[in-house]
Amino acid sequence: MSTARPDATGPVVVLGSASPARRTTLERAGVDVHVVVSDVDEDAVVAHYGVTDAQDVALVLAKAKAEAVAALDDLPDGAIVLGCDSVLELDGEVHGKPGTAQEATARWRRMRGRSGVLHTGHWLVDVRDDVPAGATDAKGKPVRPGGTLGAVASATVHFANLSDAEIDAYVATGEPLQVAGAFTVDSLGGAYVSGIEGDYHTIVGVSLPLLRELLGELGVAWHDLWRRA
């Protein structure tokens, strides 16, 4: 059943990510998004900032993607750009998307029967030029155009103890090569995640509770984003 509000007056959310899971998560929550994929060189960004901590990596990548999209000239009127990036932390090491099937296989043989932490960075850039006069954020502070902020959501993932045959079959689908940490929880990989501690949406790639809080800092109420009928 649709939760659409015909009088919705919120900004346009521009998602700077090619992830279909992020787009689907937002749309199922009633938020229509305009997708504009950034061309950020992730390795170059991480090297530029010199970050090694998993949370820092997720955040600087999300920031870089949001800022790259926000700098474009053809964004919809009244836009707020959302950049996201996810990485898996395992044994203190940072893991993004596997580059090859061999890497994905090795990763899963290391992860199986164990736990890791999935960090998803979120960054917002407010490019609206029509912020209502007197608008305030969730704390009652004045809101001005051009605001930018971000944060990281983290959740612990418990992986099932897969056999070599299961790992080989999963890697052969190609799915692990396309996602951070070499797994999904909302698609083929869902059967291989035995438990989650934290927000499920963080694992999918965009934490709705955290996003609601960040938008509130920009003076945007979550319910104002629900799609128009």
C-alpha positions as CSV (number, residue, x, y, z in Angstrom):
1,M,0.0,0.0,0.0
2,S,1.4,3.4,-1.0
3,T,2.3,5.9,1.7
4,A,2.4,8.8,-0.8
5,R,1.3,12.3,0.2
6,P,-0.1,14.4,-2.5
7,D,1.0,17.5,-0.7
8,A,4.6,16.5,-0.2
9,T,6.9,19.5,-0.3
10,G,10.3,18.1,0.4
11,P,13.5,18.5,-1.7
12,V,14.6,16.2,-4.5
13,V,17.0,13.6,-3.2
14,V,19.8,13.1,-5.8
15,L,21.5,9.7,-5.1
16,G,25.1,9.8,-6.2
17,S,25.4,6.0,-6.4
18,A,24.9,3.3,-9.0
19,S,23.8,0.8,-6.3
20,P,20.3,-0.6,-7.2
21,A,20.0,-1.8,-3.6
22,R,20.3,1.8,-2.3
23,R,17.8,3.1,-4.8
24,T,15.3,0.3,-4.0
25,T,15.7,0.8,-0.2
26,L,14.9,4.5,-0.5
27,E,12.0,4.0,-2.9
28,R,10.4,1.3,-0.7
29,A,10.6,3.8,2.1
30,G,8.5,6.2,0.0
31,V,11.3,8.4,-1.3
32,D,11.7,8.9,-5.1
33,V,15.3,9.5,-6.0
34,H,17.1,11.0,-9.0
35,V,20.2,9.0,-9.7
36,V,23.4,10.7,-10.9
37,V,26.5,8.4,-10.7
38,S,29.8,10.0,-9.8
39,D,33.0,9.2,-11.6
40,V,35.1,9.3,-8.4
41,D,38.4,7.3,-8.4
42,E,38.0,5.6,-5.1
43,D,41.7,4.6,-4.7
44,A,42.8,8.1,-5.5
45,V,40.5,9.6,-2.9
46,V,41.6,7.2,-0.2
47,A,45.3,7.9,-1.1
48,H,44.7,11.7,-1.1
49,Y,43.2,11.7,2.4
50,G,45.7,9.1,3.7
51,V,43.0,7.3,5.7
52,T,43.2,3.7,6.8
53,D,40.5,3.3,9.4
54,A,37.5,1.6,7.9
55,Q,35.0,4.2,9.1
56,D,37.1,7.0,7.8
57,V,37.4,5.3,4.4
58,A,33.7,4.9,4.1
59,L,33.1,8.5,5.0
60,V,35.7,10.2,2.8
61,L,34.4,8.1,-0.2
62,A,30.8,9.1,0.5
63,K,31.9,12.7,0.8
64,A,33.8,12.6,-2.5
65,K,30.9,11.1,-4.4
66,A,28.4,13.6,-3.0
67,E,30.6,16.6,-3.7
68,A,31.4,15.4,-7.3
69,V,27.7,15.1,-8.1
70,A,26.8,18.4,-6.3
71,A,29.3,20.2,-8.6
72,L,27.4,19.3,-11.7
73,D,25.3,21.9,-13.5
74,D,22.2,20.0,-14.5
75,L,20.8,18.8,-11.1
76,P,17.1,19.1,-10.5
77,D,15.9,22.2,-8.7
78,G,15.6,21.9,-5.0
79,A,18.1,19.1,-4.7
80,I,20.0,17.6,-1.8
81,V,22.7,15.2,-2.9
82,L,23.4,12.0,-1.0
83,G,26.7,10.1,-1.4
84,C,27.2,6.7,0.1
85,D,29.9,4.2,0.3
86,S,30.3,0.9,2.2
87,V,33.3,-1.1,3.3
88,L,33.7,-4.3,5.3
89,E,36.1,-4.4,8.3
90,L,37.6,-7.8,9.0
91,D,40.6,-8.3,11.3
92,G,41.2,-4.6,11.2
93,E,41.5,-4.6,7.4
94,V,39.3,-2.7,5.0
95,H,37.6,-4.5,2.2
96,G,35.6,-3.0,-0.7
97,K,34.5,-4.8,-3.8
98,P,36.6,-7.8,-4.8
99,G,38.5,-7.1,-8.0
100,T,38.3,-10.7,-9.3
101,A,36.6,-14.0,-8.7
102,Q,39.8,-15.3,-7.1
103,E,39.8,-12.5,-4.6
104,A,36.1,-13.0,-3.8
105,T,36.7,-16.7,-3.2
106,A,39.7,-16.0,-1.0
107,R,37.6,-13.4,0.9
108,W,34.7,-15.8,1.6
109,R,37.0,-18.6,2.7
110,R,38.4,-16.1,5.3
111,M,35.0,-14.7,6.3
112,R,33.0,-18.0,6.6
113,G,31.9,-18.8,10.1
114,R,33.2,-15.5,11.4
115,S,32.0,-11.9,11.9
116,G,32.9,-8.6,10.4
117,V,31.6,-5.0,10.6
118,L,30.1,-3.3,7.6
119,H,30.5,0.5,7.7
120,T,28.4,2.7,5.4
121,G,29.4,6.3,5.0
122,H,26.7,8.9,4.3
123,W,27.3,12.5,3.1
124,L,24.7,15.2,2.2
125,V,25.3,18.3,0.2
126,D,22.4,20.8,0.1
127,V,22.4,22.6,-3.2
128,R,18.9,24.1,-2.8
129,D,18.5,27.7,-3.6
130,D,15.0,28.0,-2.3
131,V,15.3,27.2,1.4
132,P,12.3,28.8,3.1
133,A,12.9,31.9,5.1
134,G,13.1,31.2,8.8
135,A,13.7,27.4,8.2
136,T,15.4,25.7,11.2
137,D,17.0,22.3,11.6
138,A,16.1,19.5,14.1
139,K,17.7,21.5,16.9
140,G,16.1,24.8,16.1
141,K,19.1,26.3,14.4
142,P,18.7,28.4,11.2
143,V,19.1,26.5,8.0
144,R,21.1,28.1,5.1
145,P,21.6,26.8,1.6
146,G,24.9,25.0,1.0
147,G,24.9,22.9,4.1
148,T,27.0,19.8,4.1
149,L,27.4,17.0,6.6
150,G,27.9,13.3,7.0
151,A,28.2,10.3,9.4
152,V,28.9,6.6,9.4
153,A,26.5,3.8,10.3
154,S,28.0,0.5,11.3
155,A,26.6,-3.0,11.8
156,T,28.1,-6.4,12.7
157,V,27.5,-9.2,10.2
158,H,27.8,-12.9,11.2
159,F,28.6,-15.1,8.2
160,A,27.5,-18.7,7.8
161,N,30.1,-21.4,7.7
162,L,30.0,-22.1,4.0
163,S,31.5,-25.1,2.3
164,D,33.9,-24.6,-0.6
165,A,31.2,-25.7,-3.0
166,E,28.8,-23.1,-1.7
167,I,31.5,-20.4,-2.0
168,D,32.3,-21.5,-5.5
169,A,28.7,-21.5,-6.5
170,Y,28.1,-18.0,-5.1
171,V,31.2,-16.5,-6.6
172,A,30.2,-18.0,-10.0
173,T,27.0,-15.9,-10.0
174,G,29.2,-12.7,-10.2
175,E,27.2,-11.0,-7.4
176,P,30.1,-10.9,-4.8
177,L,32.3,-9.0,-7.3
178,Q,29.8,-6.1,-7.5
179,V,29.3,-5.4,-3.8
180,A,31.4,-4.2,-0.8
181,G,32.5,-7.0,1.4
182,A,31.7,-9.6,-1.4
183,F,28.2,-10.3,-0.1
184,T,24.6,-9.0,-0.1
185,V,21.9,-9.5,2.5
186,D,19.0,-8.6,0.3
187,S,19.7,-10.9,-2.7
188,L,21.5,-14.1,-3.4
189,G,23.9,-13.7,-0.4
190,G,21.1,-13.4,2.1
191,A,21.2,-17.1,2.9
192,Y,24.8,-16.8,3.8
193,V,24.4,-14.2,6.5
194,S,23.4,-15.9,9.8
195,G,22.8,-12.7,11.8
196,I,23.1,-8.9,12.0
197,E,23.7,-6.7,15.0
198,G,22.6,-3.2,14.1
199,D,20.5,-1.5,11.4
200,Y,19.7,-3.9,8.5
201,H,19.6,-1.0,6.1
202,T,23.2,-0.2,6.9
203,I,24.1,-3.6,5.4
204,V,22.1,-3.0,2.3
205,G,23.9,0.3,1.8
206,V,21.9,3.2,3.2
207,S,20.9,3.6,6.8
208,L,17.4,5.1,6.8
209,P,17.5,6.0,10.5
210,L,20.8,7.8,10.1
211,L,19.7,9.5,6.9
212,R,16.6,10.8,8.7
213,E,18.8,12.4,11.4
214,L,21.2,14.0,8.9
215,L,18.3,15.4,6.8
216,G,16.8,16.8,10.0
217,E,20.1,18.8,10.5
218,L,19.3,20.4,7.1
219,G,15.8,21.2,8.2
220,V,14.1,18.5,6.2
221,A,11.5,16.3,7.8
222,W,11.6,12.6,6.6
223,H,7.8,12.6,5.9
224,D,8.2,15.6,3.6
225,L,10.2,13.2,1.3
226,W,7.4,10.7,0.8
227,R,6.6,10.5,-2.9
228,R,3.9,12.6,-4.3
229,A,0.7,10.8,-5.4
